[in-house]
Amino acid sequence: MDVVPLEAIDDFFAYGSPDDCIGEIERYFKARVKHFIVAMFVQLKIMKEKLQLYAEKIVPYFKEEK
């Protein structure tokens, strides 16, 4: 079985609380990344809840930054 090293997850994914994700996304912005892929690796039954959290807590933070 192939396994993704934990270091790769830390280097290339934003995860955790909304504040954790904001901090990671800011790191990418500072590196001049302009495009992101939002992928929720959660059970389907909580996908809507997590997308709502993303839309309410993370997206507005970056809209206010500009």
PDBQT receptor file of N, H, CA, C and O in Angstrom, charges set to zero:
ATOM      1  N   MET A   1       0.848  -1.183   0.000  1.00  0.00    +0.000 N 
ATOM      2  CA  MET A   1       0.000   0.000   0.000  1.00  0.00    +0.000 C 
ATOM      3  C   MET A   1       0.894   1.247   0.000  1.00  0.00    +0.000 C 
ATOM      4  O   MET A   1       1.815   1.361   0.808  1.00  0.00    +0.000 OA
ATOM      5  N   ASP A   2       0.610   2.169  -0.908  1.00  0.00    +0.000 N 
ATOM      6  H   ASP A   2      -0.139   2.077  -1.565  1.00  0.00    +0.000 HD
ATOM      7  CA  ASP A   2       1.339   3.435  -0.944  1.00  0.00    +0.000 C 
ATOM      8  C   ASP A   2       0.735   4.378   0.090  1.00  0.00    +0.000 C 
ATOM      9  O   ASP A   2      -0.482   4.439   0.263  1.00  0.00    +0.000 OA
ATOM     10  N   VAL A   3       1.595   5.097   0.761  1.00  0.00    +0.000 N 
ATOM     11  H   VAL A   3       2.584   5.048   0.620  1.00  0.00    +0.000 HD
ATOM     12  CA  VAL A   3       1.152   6.032   1.786  1.00  0.00    +0.000 C 
ATOM     13  C   VAL A   3       1.775   7.389   1.510  1.00  0.00    +0.000 C 
ATOM     14  O   VAL A   3       2.957   7.489   1.182  1.00  0.00    +0.000 OA
ATOM     15  N   VAL A   4       0.966   8.433   1.646  1.00  0.00    +0.000 N 
ATOM     16  H   VAL A   4       0.005   8.352   1.912  1.00  0.00    +0.000 HD
ATOM     17  CA  VAL A   4       1.477   9.792   1.475  1.00  0.00    +0.000 C 
ATOM     18  C   VAL A   4       2.215  10.171   2.762  1.00  0.00    +0.000 C 
ATOM     19  O   VAL A   4       1.645  10.075   3.848  1.00  0.00    +0.000 OA
ATOM     20  N   PRO A   5       3.466  10.596   2.652  1.00  0.00    +0.000 N 
ATOM     21  CA  PRO A   5       4.202  10.997   3.862  1.00  0.00    +0.000 C 
ATOM     22  C   PRO A   5       3.531  12.193   4.543  1.00  0.00    +0.000 C 
ATOM     23  O   PRO A   5       3.026  13.088   3.864  1.00  0.00    +0.000 OA
ATOM     24  N   LEU A   6       3.524  12.212   5.847  1.00  0.00    +0.000 N 
ATOM     25  H   LEU A   6       3.934  11.485   6.398  1.00  0.00    +0.000 HD
ATOM     26  CA  LEU A   6       2.902  13.298   6.600  1.00  0.00    +0.000 C 
ATOM     27  C   LEU A   6       3.507  14.648   6.251  1.00  0.00    +0.000 C 
ATOM     28  O   LEU A   6       2.810  15.662   6.275  1.00  0.00    +0.000 OA
ATOM     29  N   GLU A   7       4.791  14.672   5.928  1.00  0.00    +0.000 N 
ATOM     30  H   GLU A   7       5.357  13.848   5.909  1.00  0.00    +0.000 HD
ATOM     31  CA  GLU A   7       5.443  15.932   5.561  1.00  0.00    +0.000 C 
ATOM     32  C   GLU A   7       4.802  16.521   4.303  1.00  0.00    +0.000 C 
ATOM     33  O   GLU A   7       4.661  17.739   4.193  1.00  0.00    +0.000 OA
ATOM     34  N   ALA A   8       4.417  15.673   3.363  1.00  0.00    +0.000 N 
ATOM     35  H   ALA A   8       4.531  14.684   3.452  1.00  0.00    +0.000 HD
ATOM     36  CA  ALA A   8       3.786  16.150   2.131  1.00  0.00    +0.000 C 
ATOM     37  C   ALA A   8       2.418  16.752   2.443  1.00  0.00    +0.000 C 
ATOM     38  O   ALA A   8       2.030  17.756   1.846  1.00  0.00    +0.000 OA
ATOM     39  N   ILE A   9       1.700  16.153   3.360  1.00  0.00    +0.000 N 
ATOM     40  H   ILE A   9       2.015  15.338   3.845  1.00  0.00    +0.000 HD
ATOM     41  CA  ILE A   9       0.398  16.695   3.747  1.00  0.00    +0.000 C 
ATOM     42  C   ILE A   9       0.585  18.065   4.381  1.00  0.00    +0.000 C 
ATOM     43  O   ILE A   9      -0.145  19.003   4.060  1.00  0.00    +0.000 OA
ATOM     44  N   ASP A  10       1.546  18.186   5.268  1.00  0.00    +0.000 N 
ATOM     45  H   ASP A  10       2.139  17.425   5.529  1.00  0.00    +0.000 HD
ATOM     46  CA  ASP A  10       1.794  19.477   5.916  1.00  0.00    +0.000 C 
ATOM     47  C   ASP A  10       2.252  20.536   4.928  1.00  0.00    +0.000 C 
ATOM     48  O   ASP A  10       1.929  21.713   5.087  1.00  0.00    +0.000 OA
ATOM     49  N   ASP A  11       3.001  20.131   3.909  1.00  0.00    +0.000 N 
ATOM     50  H   ASP A  11       3.263  19.175   3.779  1.00  0.00    +0.000 HD
ATOM     51  CA  ASP A  11       3.541  21.092   2.943  1.00  0.00    +0.000 C 
ATOM     52  C   ASP A  11       2.523  21.558   1.904  1.00  0.00    +0.000 C 
ATOM     53  O   ASP A  11       2.631  22.672   1.393  1.00  0.00    +0.000 OA
ATOM     54  N   PHE A  12       1.546  20.725   1.589  1.00  0.00    +0.000 N 
ATOM     55  H   PHE A  12       1.459  19.820   2.004  1.00  0.00    +0.000 HD
ATOM     56  CA  PHE A  12       0.694  21.022   0.440  1.00  0.00    +0.000 C 
ATOM     57  C   PHE A  12      -0.802  21.099   0.722  1.00  0.00    +0.000 C 
ATOM     58  O   PHE A  12      -1.588  21.329  -0.197  1.00  0.00    +0.000 OA
ATOM     59  N   PHE A  13      -1.207  20.914   1.967  1.00  0.00    +0.000 N 
ATOM     60  H   PHE A  13      -0.568  20.727   2.714  1.00  0.00    +0.000 HD
ATOM     61  CA  PHE A  13      -2.623  20.964   2.305  1.00  0.00    +0.000 C 
ATOM     62  C   PHE A  13      -2.867  21.947   3.442  1.00  0.00    +0.000 C 
ATOM     63  O   PHE A  13      -2.043  22.088   4.346  1.00  0.00    +0.000 OA
ATOM     64  N   ALA A  14      -4.003  22.620   3.385  1.00  0.00    +0.000 N 
ATOM     65  H   ALA A  14      -4.672  22.506   2.650  1.00  0.00    +0.000 HD
ATOM     66  CA  ALA A  14      -4.447  23.462   4.496  1.00  0.00    +0.000 C 
ATOM     67  C   ALA A  14      -5.559  22.680   5.190  1.00  0.00    +0.000 C 
ATOM     68  O   ALA A  14      -6.548  22.304   4.560  1.00  0.00    +0.000 OA
ATOM     69  N   TYR A  15      -5.395  22.441   6.466  1.00  0.00    +0.000 N 
ATOM     70  H   TYR A  15      -4.592  22.746   6.978  1.00  0.00    +0.000 HD
ATOM     71  CA  TYR A  15      -6.403  21.677   7.195  1.00  0.00    +0.000 C 
ATOM     72  C   TYR A  15      -6.416  22.109   8.654  1.00  0.00    +0.000 C 
ATOM     73  O   TYR A  15      -5.489  22.760   9.136  1.00  0.00    +0.000 OA
ATOM     74  N   GLY A  16      -7.478  21.735   9.340  1.00  0.00    +0.000 N 
ATOM     75  H   GLY A  16      -8.231  21.205   8.949  1.00  0.00    +0.000 HD
ATOM     76  CA  GLY A  16      -7.612  22.088  10.750  1.00  0.00    +0.000 C 
ATOM     77  C   GLY A  16      -8.752  23.059  10.960  1.00  0.00    +0.000 C 
ATOM     78  O   GLY A  16      -9.735  23.051  10.220  1.00  0.00    +0.000 OA
ATOM     79  N   SER A  17      -8.615  23.893  11.971  1.00  0.00    +0.000 N 
ATOM     80  H   SER A  17      -7.816  23.899  12.572  1.00  0.00    +0.000 HD
ATOM     81  CA  SER A  17      -9.646  24.890  12.281  1.00  0.00    +0.000 C 
ATOM     82  C   SER A  17      -9.637  25.974  11.197  1.00  0.00    +0.000 C 
ATOM     83  O   SER A  17      -8.691  26.063  10.414  1.00  0.00    +0.000 OA
ATOM     84  N   PRO A  18     -10.691  26.796  11.152  1.00  0.00    +0.000 N 
ATOM     85  CA  PRO A  18     -10.666  27.908  10.197  1.00  0.00    +0.000 C 
ATOM     86  C   PRO A  18      -9.415  28.782  10.355  1.00  0.00    +0.000 C 
ATOM     87  O   PRO A  18      -8.829  29.200   9.356  1.00  0.00    +0.000 OA
ATOM     88  N   ASP A  19      -9.002  29.061  11.592  1.00  0.00    +0.000 N 
ATOM     89  H   ASP A  19      -9.478  28.721  12.403  1.00  0.00    +0.000 HD
ATOM     90  CA  ASP A  19      -7.791  29.865  11.798  1.00  0.00    +0.000 C 
ATOM     91  C   ASP A  19      -6.548  29.155  11.265  1.00  0.00    +0.000 C 
ATOM     92  O   ASP A  19      -5.663  29.798  10.701  1.00  0.00    +0.000 OA
ATOM     93  N   ASP A  20      -6.474  27.844  11.438  1.00  0.00    +0.000 N 
ATOM     94  H   ASP A  20      -7.193  27.321  11.896  1.00  0.00    +0.000 HD
ATOM     95  CA  ASP A  20      -5.350  27.072  10.896  1.00  0.00    +0.000 C 
ATOM     96  C   ASP A  20      -5.317  27.187   9.375  1.00  0.00    +0.000 C 
ATOM     97  O   ASP A  20      -4.261  27.404   8.781  1.00  0.00    +0.000 OA
ATOM     98  N   CYS A  21      -6.481  27.037   8.756  1.00  0.00    +0.000 N 
ATOM     99  H   CYS A  21      -7.339  26.860   9.239  1.00  0.00    +0.000 HD
ATOM    100  CA  CYS A  21      -6.563  27.101   7.296  1.00  0.00    +0.000 C 
ATOM    101  C   CYS A  21      -6.220  28.494   6.782  1.00  0.00    +0.000 C 
ATOM    102  O   CYS A  21      -5.522  28.630   5.777  1.00  0.00    +0.000 OA
ATOM    103  N   ILE A  22      -6.701  29.519   7.459  1.00  0.00    +0.000 N 
ATOM    104  H   ILE A  22      -7.268  29.408   8.275  1.00  0.00    +0.000 HD
ATOM    105  CA  ILE A  22      -6.385  30.896   7.068  1.00  0.00    +0.000 C 
ATOM    106  C   ILE A  22      -4.875  31.110   7.103  1.00  0.00    +0.000 C 
ATOM    107  O   ILE A  22      -4.312  31.703   6.183  1.00  0.00    +0.000 OA
ATOM    108  N   GLY A  23      -4.226  30.641   8.140  1.00  0.00    +0.000 N 
ATOM    109  H   GLY A  23      -4.683  30.160   8.888  1.00  0.00    +0.000 HD
ATOM    110  CA  GLY A  23      -2.777  30.783   8.243  1.00  0.00    +0.000 C 
ATOM    111  C   GLY A  23      -2.046  30.084   7.110  1.00  0.00    +0.000 C 
ATOM    112  O   GLY A  23      -1.090  30.626   6.555  1.00  0.00    +0.000 OA
ATOM    113  N   GLU A  24      -2.495  28.882   6.766  1.00  0.00    +0.000 N 
ATOM    114  H   GLU A  24      -3.271  28.443   7.217  1.00  0.00    +0.000 HD
ATOM    115  CA  GLU A  24      -1.855  28.150   5.669  1.00  0.00    +0.000 C 
ATOM    116  C   GLU A  24      -2.102  28.832   4.328  1.00  0.00    +0.000 C 
ATOM    117  O   GLU A  24      -1.187  28.949   3.513  1.00  0.00    +0.000 OA
ATOM    118  N   ILE A  25      -3.320  29.277   4.100  1.00  0.00    +0.000 N 
ATOM    119  H   ILE A  25      -4.063  29.182   4.762  1.00  0.00    +0.000 HD
ATOM    120  CA  ILE A  25      -3.632  29.939   2.829  1.00  0.00    +0.000 C 
ATOM    121  C   ILE A  25      -2.849  31.243   2.717  1.00  0.00    +0.000 C 
ATOM    122  O   ILE A  25      -2.394  31.593   1.627  1.00  0.00    +0.000 OA
ATOM    123  N   GLU A  26      -2.686  31.954   3.803  1.00  0.00    +0.000 N 
ATOM    124  H   GLU A  26      -3.055  31.669   4.688  1.00  0.00    +0.000 HD
ATOM    125  CA  GLU A  26      -1.861  33.176   3.783  1.00  0.00    +0.000 C 
ATOM    126  C   GLU A  26      -0.422  32.853   3.376  1.00  0.00    +0.000 C 
ATOM    127  O   GLU A  26       0.214  33.615   2.648  1.00  0.00    +0.000 OA
ATOM    128  N   ARG A  27       0.071  31.735   3.846  1.00  0.00    +0.000 N 
ATOM    129  H   ARG A  27      -0.445  31.115   4.437  1.00  0.00    +0.000 HD
ATOM    130  CA  ARG A  27       1.435  31.309   3.476  1.00  0.00    +0.000 C 
ATOM    131  C   ARG A  27       1.529  31.127   1.958  1.00  0.00    +0.000 C 
ATOM    132  O   ARG A  27       2.522  31.522   1.347  1.00  0.00    +0.000 OA
ATOM    133  N   TYR A  28       0.508  30.536   1.356  1.00  0.00    +0.000 N 
ATOM    134  H   TYR A  28      -0.298  30.215   1.853  1.00  0.00    +0.000 HD
ATOM    135  CA  TYR A  28       0.501  30.368  -0.099  1.00  0.00    +0.000 C 
ATOM    136  C   TYR A  28       0.401  31.722  -0.808  1.00  0.00    +0.000 C 
ATOM    137  O   TYR A  28       1.075  31.947  -1.813  1.00  0.00    +0.000 OA
ATOM    138  N   PHE A  29      -0.438  32.623  -0.286  1.00  0.00    +0.000 N 
ATOM    139  H   PHE A  29      -0.986  32.441   0.530  1.00  0.00    +0.000 HD
ATOM    140  CA  PHE A  29      -0.536  33.956  -0.884  1.00  0.00    +0.000 C 
ATOM    141  C   PHE A  29       0.809  34.668  -0.873  1.00  0.00    +0.000 C 
ATOM    142  O   PHE A  29       1.187  35.306  -1.856  1.00  0.00    +0.000 OA
ATOM    143  N   LYS A  30       1.526  34.560   0.229  1.00  0.00    +0.000 N 
ATOM    144  H   LYS A  30       1.220  34.042   1.028  1.00  0.00    +0.000 HD
ATOM    145  CA  LYS A  30       2.852  35.188   0.323  1.00  0.00    +0.000 C 
ATOM    146  C   LYS A  30       3.823  34.600  -0.689  1.00  0.00    +0.000 C 
ATOM    147  O   LYS A  30       4.758  35.268  -1.130  1.00  0.00    +0.000 OA
ATOM    148  N   ALA A  31       3.592  33.341  -1.052  1.00  0.00    +0.000 N 
ATOM    149  H   ALA A  31       2.832  32.798  -0.694  1.00  0.00    +0.000 HD
ATOM    150  CA  ALA A  31       4.418  32.692  -2.078  1.00  0.00    +0.000 C 
ATOM    151  C   ALA A  31       3.880  32.972  -3.481  1.00  0.00    +0.000 C 
ATOM    152  O   ALA A  31       4.358  32.408  -4.465  1.00  0.00    +0.000 OA
ATOM    153  N   ARG A  32       2.877  33.854  -3.558  1.00  0.00    +0.000 N 
ATOM    154  H   ARG A  32       2.489  34.312  -2.758  1.00  0.00    +0.000 HD
ATOM    155  CA  ARG A  32       2.267  34.306  -4.810  1.00  0.00    +0.000 C 
ATOM    156  C   ARG A  32       1.419  33.262  -5.525  1.00  0.00    +0.000 C 
ATOM    157  O   ARG A  32       1.223  33.348  -6.737  1.00  0.00    +0.000 OA
ATOM    158  N   VAL A  33       0.922  32.290  -4.796  1.00  0.00    +0.000 N 
ATOM    159  H   VAL A  33       1.081  32.219  -3.811  1.00  0.00    +0.000 HD
ATOM    160  CA  VAL A  33      -0.023  31.334  -5.372  1.00  0.00    +0.000 C 
ATOM    161  C   VAL A  33      -1.348  32.075  -5.587  1.00  0.00    +0.000 C 
ATOM    162  O   VAL A  33      -1.816  32.792  -4.703  1.00  0.00    +0.000 OA
ATOM    163  N   LYS A  34      -1.931  31.900  -6.742  1.00  0.00    +0.000 N 
ATOM    164  H   LYS A  34      -1.551  31.318  -7.461  1.00  0.00    +0.000 HD
ATOM    165  CA  LYS A  34      -3.155  32.627  -7.068  1.00  0.00    +0.000 C 
ATOM    166  C   LYS A  34      -4.366  31.720  -7.244  1.00  0.00    +0.000 C 
ATOM    167  O   LYS A  34      -5.497  32.204  -7.206  1.00  0.00    +0.000 OA
ATOM    168  N   HIS A  35      -4.169  30.448  -7.433  1.00  0.00    +0.000 N 
ATOM    169  H   HIS A  35      -3.250  30.054  -7.464  1.00  0.00    +0.000 HD
ATOM    170  CA  HIS A  35      -5.273  29.522  -7.664  1.00  0.00    +0.000 C 
ATOM    171  C   HIS A  35      -5.189  28.371  -6.674  1.00  0.00    +0.000 C 
ATOM    172  O   HIS A  35      -4.112  27.846  -6.393  1.00  0.00    +0.000 OA
ATOM    173  N   PHE A  36      -6.345  27.994  -6.155  1.00  0.00    +0.000 N 
ATOM    174  H   PHE A  36      -7.220  28.421  -6.384  1.00  0.00    +0.000 HD
ATOM    175  CA  PHE A  36      -6.428  26.929  -5.168  1.00  0.00    +0.000 C 
ATOM    176  C   PHE A  36      -7.487  25.926  -5.586  1.00  0.00    +0.000 C 
ATOM    177  O   PHE A  36      -8.433  26.266  -6.296  1.00  0.00    +0.000 OA
ATOM    178  N   ILE A  37      -7.326  24.718  -5.152  1.00  0.00    +0.000 N 
ATOM    179  H   ILE A  37      -6.557  24.442  -4.575  1.00  0.00    +0.000 HD
ATOM    180  CA  ILE A  37      -8.352  23.694  -5.312  1.00  0.00    +0.000 C 
ATOM    181  C   ILE A  37      -8.878  23.388  -3.928  1.00  0.00    +0.000 C 
ATOM    182  O   ILE A  37      -8.117  23.041  -3.025  1.00  0.00    +0.000 OA
ATOM    183  N   VAL A  38     -10.174  23.516  -3.766  1.00  0.00    +0.000 N 
ATOM    184  H   VAL A  38     -10.793  23.798  -4.500  1.00  0.00    +0.000 HD
ATOM    185  CA  VAL A  38     -10.801  23.187  -2.489  1.00  0.00    +0.000 C 
ATOM    186  C   VAL A  38     -11.299  21.751  -2.582  1.00  0.00    +0.000 C 
ATOM    187  O   VAL A  38     -12.162  21.432  -3.399  1.00  0.00    +0.000 OA
ATOM    188  N   ALA A  39     -10.756  20.905  -1.750  1.00  0.00    +0.000 N 
ATOM    189  H   ALA A  39     -10.054  21.164  -1.085  1.00  0.00    +0.000 HD
ATOM    190  CA  ALA A  39     -11.173  19.504  -1.693  1.00  0.00    +0.000 C 
ATOM    191  C   ALA A  39     -11.415  19.158  -0.234  1.00  0.00    +0.000 C 
ATOM    192  O   ALA A  39     -10.534  19.316   0.611  1.00  0.00    +0.000 OA
ATOM    193  N   MET A  40     -12.582  18.698   0.041  1.00  0.00    +0.000 N 
ATOM    194  H   MET A  40     -13.297  18.570  -0.646  1.00  0.00    +0.000 HD
ATOM    195  CA  MET A  40     -12.936  18.329   1.406  1.00  0.00    +0.000 C 
ATOM    196  C   MET A  40     -12.817  16.816   1.537  1.00  0.00    +0.000 C 
ATOM    197  O   MET A  40     -13.586  16.071   0.929  1.00  0.00    +0.000 OA
ATOM    198  N   PHE A  41     -11.875  16.376   2.314  1.00  0.00    +0.000 N 
ATOM    199  H   PHE A  41     -11.251  16.981   2.809  1.00  0.00    +0.000 HD
ATOM    200  CA  PHE A  41     -11.698  14.950   2.550  1.00  0.00    +0.000 C 
ATOM    201  C   PHE A  41     -12.430  14.579   3.838  1.00  0.00    +0.000 C 
ATOM    202  O   PHE A  41     -11.820  14.292   4.868  1.00  0.00    +0.000 OA
ATOM    203  N   VAL A  42     -13.751  14.597   3.742  1.00  0.00    +0.000 N 
ATOM    204  H   VAL A  42     -14.246  14.831   2.905  1.00  0.00    +0.000 HD
ATOM    205  CA  VAL A  42     -14.612  14.305   4.889  1.00  0.00    +0.000 C 
ATOM    206  C   VAL A  42     -15.725  13.372   4.423  1.00  0.00    +0.000 C 
ATOM    207  O   VAL A  42     -15.938  13.188   3.225  1.00  0.00    +0.000 OA
ATOM    208  N   GLN A  43     -16.417  12.797   5.370  1.00  0.00    +0.000 N 
ATOM    209  H   GLN A  43     -16.244  12.946   6.344  1.00  0.00    +0.000 HD
ATOM    210  CA  GLN A  43     -17.556  11.944   5.042  1.00  0.00    +0.000 C 
ATOM    211  C   GLN A  43     -18.625  12.779   4.351  1.00  0.00    +0.000 C 
ATOM    212  O   GLN A  43     -18.826  13.947   4.685  1.00  0.00    +0.000 OA
ATOM    213  N   LEU A  44     -19.302  12.179   3.396  1.00  0.00    +0.000 N 
ATOM    214  H   LEU A  44     -19.139  11.230   3.124  1.00  0.00    +0.000 HD
ATOM    215  CA  LEU A  44     -20.324  12.910   2.645  1.00  0.00    +0.000 C 
ATOM    216  C   LEU A  44     -21.398  13.495   3.539  1.00  0.00    +0.000 C 
ATOM    217  O   LEU A  44     -21.935  14.560   3.234  1.00  0.00    +0.000 OA
ATOM    218  N   LYS A  45     -21.726  12.830   4.631  1.00  0.00    +0.000 N 
ATOM    219  H   LYS A  45     -21.290  11.965   4.879  1.00  0.00    +0.000 HD
ATOM    220  CA  LYS A  45     -22.808  13.319   5.486  1.00  0.00    +0.000 C 
ATOM    221  C   LYS A  45     -22.464  14.632   6.190  1.00  0.00    +0.000 C 
ATOM    222  O   LYS A  45     -23.364  15.321   6.669  1.00  0.00    +0.000 OA
ATOM    223  N   ILE A  46     -21.167  14.996   6.264  1.00  0.00    +0.000 N 
ATOM    224  H   ILE A  46     -20.435  14.436   5.876  1.00  0.00    +0.000 HD
ATOM    225  CA  ILE A  46     -20.796  16.278   6.885  1.00  0.00    +0.000 C 
ATOM    226  C   ILE A  46     -20.189  17.262   5.886  1.00  0.00    +0.000 C 
ATOM    227  O   ILE A  46     -19.729  18.337   6.270  1.00  0.00    +0.000 OA
ATOM    228  N   MET A  47     -20.188  16.892   4.602  1.00  0.00    +0.000 N 
ATOM    229  H   MET A  47     -20.561  16.018   4.290  1.00  0.00    +0.000 HD
ATOM    230  CA  MET A  47     -19.603  17.745   3.569  1.00  0.00    +0.000 C 
ATOM    231  C   MET A  47     -20.272  19.118   3.524  1.00  0.00    +0.000 C 
ATOM    232  O   MET A  47     -19.578  20.134   3.478  1.00  0.00    +0.000 OA
ATOM    233  N   LYS A  48     -21.601  19.167   3.537  1.00  0.00    +0.000 N 
ATOM    234  H   LYS A  48     -22.164  18.342   3.575  1.00  0.00    +0.000 HD
ATOM    235  CA  LYS A  48     -22.314  20.448   3.465  1.00  0.00    +0.000 C 
ATOM    236  C   LYS A  48     -21.936  21.335   4.651  1.00  0.00    +0.000 C 
ATOM    237  O   LYS A  48     -21.718  22.535   4.484  1.00  0.00    +0.000 OA
ATOM    238  N   GLU A  49     -21.859  20.758   5.832  1.00  0.00    +0.000 N 
ATOM    239  H   GLU A  49     -22.037  19.783   5.968  1.00  0.00    +0.000 HD
ATOM    240  CA  GLU A  49     -21.491  21.509   7.041  1.00  0.00    +0.000 C 
ATOM    241  C   GLU A  49     -20.086  22.102   6.913  1.00  0.00    +0.000 C 
ATOM    242  O   GLU A  49     -19.863  23.257   7.277  1.00  0.00    +0.000 OA
ATOM    243  N   LYS A  50     -19.150  21.322   6.403  1.00  0.00    +0.000 N 
ATOM    244  H   LYS A  50     -19.331  20.384   6.107  1.00  0.00    +0.000 HD
ATOM    245  CA  LYS A  50     -17.766  21.795   6.269  1.00  0.00    +0.000 C 
ATOM    246  C   LYS A  50     -17.640  22.857   5.183  1.00  0.00    +0.000 C 
ATOM    247  O   LYS A  50     -16.890  23.818   5.347  1.00  0.00    +0.000 OA
ATOM    248  N   LEU A  51     -18.359  22.700   4.080  1.00  0.00    +0.000 N 
ATOM    249  H   LEU A  51     -18.969  21.918   3.947  1.00  0.00    +0.000 HD
ATOM    250  CA  LEU A  51     -18.339  23.724   3.039  1.00  0.00    +0.000 C 
ATOM    251  C   LEU A  51     -18.961  25.024   3.538  1.00  0.00    +0.000 C 
ATOM    252  O   LEU A  51     -18.502  26.111   3.186  1.00  0.00    +0.000 OA
ATOM    253  N   GLN A  52     -19.998  24.914   4.354  1.00  0.00    +0.000 N 
ATOM    254  H   GLN A  52     -20.371  24.031   4.641  1.00  0.00    +0.000 HD
ATOM    255  CA  GLN A  52     -20.628  26.096   4.934  1.00  0.00    +0.000 C 
ATOM    256  C   GLN A  52     -19.640  26.818   5.853  1.00  0.00    +0.000 C 
ATOM    257  O   GLN A  52     -19.544  28.045   5.825  1.00  0.00    +0.000 OA
ATOM    258  N   LEU A  53     -18.917  26.063   6.657  1.00  0.00    +0.000 N 
ATOM    259  H   LEU A  53     -18.995  25.066   6.680  1.00  0.00    +0.000 HD
ATOM    260  CA  LEU A  53     -17.911  26.638   7.547  1.00  0.00    +0.000 C 
ATOM    261  C   LEU A  53     -16.835  27.354   6.738  1.00  0.00    +0.000 C 
ATOM    262  O   LEU A  53     -16.422  28.458   7.094  1.00  0.00    +0.000 OA
ATOM    263  N   TYR A  54     -16.382  26.736   5.659  1.00  0.00    +0.000 N 
ATOM    264  H   TYR A  54     -16.717  25.839   5.370  1.00  0.00    +0.000 HD
ATOM    265  CA  TYR A  54     -15.384  27.335   4.776  1.00  0.00    +0.000 C 
ATOM    266  C   TYR A  54     -15.921  28.652   4.193  1.00  0.00    +0.000 C 
ATOM    267  O   TYR A  54     -15.221  29.664   4.170  1.00  0.00    +0.000 OA
ATOM    268  N   ALA A  55     -17.167  28.619   3.726  1.00  0.00    +0.000 N 
ATOM    269  H   ALA A  55     -17.736  27.796   3.745  1.00  0.00    +0.000 HD
ATOM    270  CA  ALA A  55     -17.775  29.801   3.104  1.00  0.00    +0.000 C 
ATOM    271  C   ALA A  55     -17.994  30.931   4.101  1.00  0.00    +0.000 C 
ATOM    272  O   ALA A  55     -17.909  32.104   3.739  1.00  0.00    +0.000 OA
ATOM    273  N   GLU A  56     -18.273  30.588   5.343  1.00  0.00    +0.000 N 
ATOM    274  H   GLU A  56     -18.342  29.634   5.637  1.00  0.00    +0.000 HD
ATOM    275  CA  GLU A  56     -18.590  31.612   6.347  1.00  0.00    +0.000 C 
ATOM    276  C   GLU A  56     -17.367  32.136   7.098  1.00  0.00    +0.000 C 
ATOM    277  O   GLU A  56     -17.370  33.287   7.535  1.00  0.00    +0.000 OA
ATOM    278  N   LYS A  57     -16.346  31.342   7.253  1.00  0.00    +0.000 N 
ATOM    279  H   LYS A  57     -16.343  30.408   6.898  1.00  0.00    +0.000 HD
ATOM    280  CA  LYS A  57     -15.207  31.729   8.093  1.00  0.00    +0.000 C 
ATOM    281  C   LYS A  57     -13.929  32.028   7.318  1.00  0.00    +0.000 C 
ATOM    282  O   LYS A  57     -13.179  32.929   7.691  1.00  0.00    +0.000 OA
ATOM    283  N   ILE A  58     -13.677  31.294   6.258  1.00  0.00    +0.000 N 
ATOM    284  H   ILE A  58     -14.287  30.562   5.955  1.00  0.00    +0.000 HD
ATOM    285  CA  ILE A  58     -12.391  31.422   5.563  1.00  0.00    +0.000 C 
ATOM    286  C   ILE A  58     -12.489  32.372   4.379  1.00  0.00    +0.000 C 
ATOM    287  O   ILE A  58     -11.674  33.287   4.257  1.00  0.00    +0.000 OA
ATOM    288  N   VAL A  59     -13.458  32.176   3.515  1.00  0.00    +0.000 N 
ATOM    289  H   VAL A  59     -14.120  31.433   3.614  1.00  0.00    +0.000 HD
ATOM    290  CA  VAL A  59     -13.592  33.025   2.324  1.00  0.00    +0.000 C 
ATOM    291  C   VAL A  59     -13.734  34.503   2.705  1.00  0.00    +0.000 C 
ATOM    292  O   VAL A  59     -13.033  35.336   2.130  1.00  0.00    +0.000 OA
ATOM    293  N   PRO A  60     -14.610  34.862   3.648  1.00  0.00    +0.000 N 
ATOM    294  CA  PRO A  60     -14.745  36.288   3.985  1.00  0.00    +0.000 C 
ATOM    295  C   PRO A  60     -13.445  36.930   4.491  1.00  0.00    +0.000 C 
ATOM    296  O   PRO A  60     -13.204  38.113   4.254  1.00  0.00    +0.000 OA
ATOM    297  N   TYR A  61     -12.632  36.168   5.168  1.00  0.00    +0.000 N 
ATOM    298  H   TYR A  61     -12.828  35.206   5.360  1.00  0.00    +0.000 HD
ATOM    299  CA  TYR A  61     -11.351  36.698   5.655  1.00  0.00    +0.000 C 
ATOM    300  C   TYR A  61     -10.531  37.237   4.501  1.00  0.00    +0.000 C 
ATOM    301  O   TYR A  61      -9.954  38.320   4.600  1.00  0.00    +0.000 OA
ATOM    302  N   PHE A  62     -10.472  36.490   3.406  1.00  0.00    +0.000 N 
ATOM    303  H   PHE A  62     -10.940  35.610   3.325  1.00  0.00    +0.000 HD
ATOM    304  CA  PHE A  62      -9.647  36.911   2.277  1.00  0.00    +0.000 C 
ATOM    305  C   PHE A  62     -10.337  37.964   1.424  1.00  0.00    +0.000 C 
ATOM    306  O   PHE A  62      -9.660  38.747   0.759  1.00  0.00    +0.000 OA
ATOM    307  N   LYS A  63     -11.628  38.004   1.423  1.00  0.00    +0.000 N 
ATOM    308  H   LYS A  63     -12.179  37.367   1.963  1.00  0.00    +0.000 HD
ATOM    309  CA  LYS A  63     -12.332  39.079   0.719  1.00  0.00    +0.000 C 
ATOM    310  C   LYS A  63     -12.074  40.417   1.397  1.00  0.00    +0.000 C 
ATOM    311  O   LYS A  63     -11.949  41.440   0.723  1.00  0.00    +0.000 OA
ATOM    312  N   GLU A  64     -11.993  40.418   2.724  1.00  0.00    +0.000 N 
ATOM    313  H   GLU A  64     -12.094  39.587   3.271  1.00  0.00    +0.000 HD
ATOM    314  CA  GLU A  64     -11.744  41.646   3.482  1.00  0.00    +0.000 C 
ATOM    315  C   GLU A  64     -10.293  42.093   3.359  1.00  0.00    +0.000 C 
ATOM    316  O   GLU A  64     -10.009  43.282   3.504  1.00  0.00    +0.000 OA
ATOM    317  N   GLU A  65      -9.378  41.185   3.098  1.00  0.00    +0.000 N 
ATOM    318  H   GLU A  65      -9.609  40.219   2.979  1.00  0.00    +0.000 HD
ATOM    319  CA  GLU A  65      -7.951  41.499   2.978  1.00  0.00    +0.000 C 
ATOM    320  C   GLU A  65      -7.667  42.389   1.777  1.00  0.00    +0.000 C 
ATOM    321  O   GLU A  65      -6.741  43.199   1.814  1.00  0.00    +0.000 OA
ATOM    322  N   LYS A  66      -8.435  42.253   0.734  1.00  0.00    +0.000 N 
ATOM    323  H   LYS A  66      -9.188  41.595   0.704  1.00  0.00    +0.000 HD
ATOM    324  CA  LYS A  66      -8.134  42.938  -0.532  1.00  0.00    +0.000 C 
ATOM    325  C   LYS A  66      -8.738  44.277  -0.609  1.00  0.00    +0.000 C 
ATOM    326  O   LYS A  66      -8.573  44.972  -1.611  1.00  0.00    +0.000 OA
TER     327      LYS A  66
